[in-house]
C-alpha cells in the first residue's frame, strides 16, 4: 500500500498549498447547499401535522448536532494519530476541531431549547440525550482549556489527545440514549438502517442542510488549521514569502 499521501498530510506546507486550491470551490458548493436547504426547508417543506411550523428548527438543530458528534471523532482520531505517529499536523487538526465542535454543540443545545419550549412546554429538562450533549460541550471546552493550561505545546497536545480519546465513550451514549432510557427527546428521524420516520418532503431539504453543514465544517476546519500553520511556521521561508505577497 502506498502511504505517500498520508505522509504528505503531515507536511504543513503541502496542506496549506493544496487547501488554497480546494477552499474556494468548497465554500461555493457549501453556500449553495445551505441556501437551497434553508429556502427549501423554511419556505417550501410542508407544515407538520402535530408541531406546526415549530419543527422547522430541525433544519438547523439536526445538522448542528450531527456535526458536533462527527467533529468529536475527527478531533479524537487526529489526537490518536498524533500520539501514535507523532505527526505535528494531526495535533494542529485536533486543536482546530475543538472550538468548531464547541460552537456546533452549543448551537445544537440552543436550537434544541427553542424547539423544546413549544413542544414540551419548557426550555430545558435533564433528559438523557440533552444531558449527554451538555457533557459533550464540556468535553470540547475542557480540551480548549487544557490546551492553554500547559506552557509546553507537546505536553498540552498529548494531554488533549488523551482527553479526546477518553471522551469518545460519550458519543455512542448520545446516539443510543433515546433507545436505552425513557426520554422526552424523540428517536432519530433519519436512519441508515431501517425506515426513517420523517416524510420525504421534509427529509430531502434536511439532507441538503446536513450536506451543507458538512461542507461548512470542512471549510472552517481547513481555515483554522491554515491559520495555525501560519502562526507555528512563521519563521520558515515559505511562510515569509506568503506574508510578503
C-alpha positions in Angstrom: 0.0 0.0 0.0 1.3 3.5 -0.9 1.3 5.6 2.2 2.8 8.6 0.4 -0.4 10.6 0.7 -0.5 10.0 4.4 3.0 11.4 4.9 2.2 14.4 2.7 -0.7 15.2 5.0 1.9 15.6 7.7 3.6 18.5 5.8 2.2 21.9 6.8 3.4 23.4 3.5 1.8 20.7 1.4 -1.5 21.0 3.3 -1.5 24.8 3.0 -0.8 24.8 -0.7 -3.3 22.1 -1.5 -6.2 23.6 0.5 -5.6 27.0 -1.1 -7.0 25.5 -4.3 -9.8 23.5 -2.6 -11.2 26.1 -0.3 -12.8 28.5 -2.9 -14.6 25.6 -4.6 -15.7 24.1 -1.3 -17.0 27.4 0.0 -19.1 27.9 -3.2 -20.6 24.5 -3.0 -21.3 24.9 0.7 -23.0 28.2 0.4 -25.2 26.9 -2.5 -26.2 23.8 -0.4 -27.0 26.0 2.6 -29.0 28.5 0.6 -31.0 25.7 -1.1 -31.6 23.9 2.2 -32.7 27.0 4.1 -35.2 28.1 1.4 -36.5 24.6 0.7 -36.8 23.7 4.4 -38.2 27.0 5.7 -40.2 28.1 2.7 -41.5 25.0 0.9 -41.4 22.0 3.2 -44.9 21.2 4.4 -46.1 22.1 7.9 -46.0 19.3 10.5 -49.4 18.0 11.5 -48.6 17.9 15.2 -45.9 20.5 15.7 -46.9 23.1 13.1 -44.1 25.3 11.9 -42.0 24.9 15.1 -40.5 21.7 13.7 -38.6 23.7 11.0 -35.8 24.4 13.5 -34.7 20.8 12.7 -33.0 22.3 9.6 -30.5 23.9 11.9 -30.7 21.7 15.0 -30.2 18.3 13.4 -27.2 19.3 11.1 -25.5 21.1 14.1 -26.0 18.0 16.3 -24.7 15.7 13.5 -21.5 17.7 13.0 -21.0 18.2 16.8 -20.8 14.4 17.1 -18.9 13.7 13.9 -16.5 16.6 14.7 -15.6 15.0 18.0 -14.5 11.8 16.2 -12.4 14.0 13.9 -10.7 15.6 16.9 -10.2 12.3 18.7 -8.8 10.5 15.6 -6.4 13.4 15.0 -5.3 13.1 18.6 -4.7 9.4 18.2 -2.7 9.9 15.1 -0.6 12.4 16.9 0.1 10.1 19.8 0.9 7.0 17.6 2.8 8.6 14.6 3.9 11.8 16.3 2.5 13.9 13.4 2.6 17.6 14.2 -0.2 18.3 11.7 -2.6 15.9 13.4 -2.3 17.9 16.6 -3.0 21.1 14.6 -6.2 19.5 13.3 -7.1 18.4 16.8 -6.7 22.0 18.2 -8.7 23.4 15.3 -11.6 21.0 15.7 -12.2 21.8 19.4 -13.6 25.3 19.1 -15.6 24.5 16.0 -17.1 21.5 17.7 -17.9 23.6 20.8 -19.8 26.1 18.8 -21.8 23.4 17.0 -22.7 21.7 20.2 -23.8 25.0 21.8 -25.9 25.7 18.7 -27.5 22.3 18.9 -28.3 22.9 22.6 -29.7 26.3 22.0 -31.9 25.3 19.0 -33.0 22.2 20.9 -34.1 24.5 23.8 -36.0 26.7 21.3 -37.7 23.6 19.9 -38.4 22.2 23.3 -40.3 25.2 24.6 -43.3 24.9 22.2 -43.0 21.0 22.1 -42.5 20.2 25.8 -43.5 23.5 27.4 -40.1 24.1 28.9 -36.7 25.3 27.7 -34.7 22.6 29.5 -35.2 19.2 31.0 -32.5 16.8 32.3 -33.2 14.4 29.5 -30.7 11.7 28.7 -30.0 13.0 25.2 -29.8 16.6 26.2 -27.6 15.9 29.3 -25.1 13.8 27.3 -24.9 16.6 24.7 -24.2 19.0 27.5 -21.4 16.7 28.6 -20.1 16.8 25.0 -19.9 20.6 25.2 -17.9 20.4 28.5 -15.5 17.9 26.8 -14.9 20.4 24.0 -14.4 23.3 26.4 -12.2 21.1 28.6 -9.9 20.4 25.7 -9.7 24.1 24.8 -8.9 24.9 28.4 -6.4 22.1 28.7 -4.6 23.4 25.6 -3.9 26.6 27.3 -3.0 25.2 30.7 0.4 23.9 29.7 3.4 26.0 28.8 4.9 23.3 26.6 2.9 22.7 23.4 4.0 19.0 23.2 2.7 18.2 26.7 -0.6 20.1 26.0 -1.1 18.2 22.8 -0.7 14.8 24.4 -3.0 15.7 27.3 -5.7 17.0 25.0 -5.4 13.9 22.8 -5.9 11.6 25.8 -8.9 13.5 27.0 -10.4 13.5 23.5 -9.9 9.7 23.2 -11.5 9.1 26.7 -14.4 11.4 25.8 -15.3 9.2 22.8 -17.2 7.0 25.2 -19.8 9.7 25.4 -20.6 9.6 21.6 -22.4 6.2 21.4 -24.2 7.2 24.6 -25.6 10.2 22.9 -26.6 8.2 19.8 -28.3 5.4 21.8 -29.6 7.5 24.8 -33.2 7.7 23.3 -33.2 3.9 23.0 -31.6 2.9 26.3 -33.6 5.2 28.6 -37.0 6.7 28.9 -36.6 10.1 27.4 -38.6 13.1 26.2 -36.4 13.5 23.2 -37.8 11.9 20.1 -36.0 8.9 18.5 -33.9 9.5 15.4 -35.9 10.6 12.4 -33.2 9.8 9.9 -31.9 6.2 10.0 -29.2 4.5 8.0 -30.7 1.1 8.9 -34.5 0.8 8.8 -37.2 3.1 7.7 -36.9 6.8 8.6 -39.9 8.3 10.4 -39.8 11.7 8.5 -41.7 12.3 5.3 -39.5 12.6 2.2 -40.8 16.1 1.5 -39.3 17.1 4.9 -36.3 14.8 4.7 -34.8 16.0 1.4 -34.2 19.6 2.4 -32.8 18.2 5.7 -30.3 16.1 3.9 -29.3 19.1 1.8 -28.7 21.1 5.0 -26.7 18.3 6.5 -24.5 18.2 3.4 -24.1 22.0 3.6 -23.1 21.8 7.3 -20.5 19.1 6.5 -19.1 21.4 3.8 -19.1 24.3 6.2 -17.4 22.3 8.9 -14.7 21.1 6.4 -14.1 24.7 5.3 -13.9 26.1 8.8 -11.5 23.3 9.9 -9.2 24.0 6.9 -9.3 27.7 7.6 -8.5 27.2 11.3 -5.7 24.7 10.5 -4.2 27.1 7.9 -4.2 30.0 10.4 -2.4 27.7 13.0 0.1 26.7 10.3 1.0 30.3 9.5 1.5 31.0 13.2 3.5 27.9 14.0 5.6 28.1 10.8 6.1 31.8 10.8 9.9 31.6 10.9 10.1 29.3 7.8 11.0 30.8 4.4 7.9 29.6 2.6 5.6 31.4 5.1 7.6 34.5 4.9 7.2 34.5 1.2 3.4 34.2 1.6 3.3 37.0 4.1 5.3 39.3 1.7 2.8 38.6 -1.1 
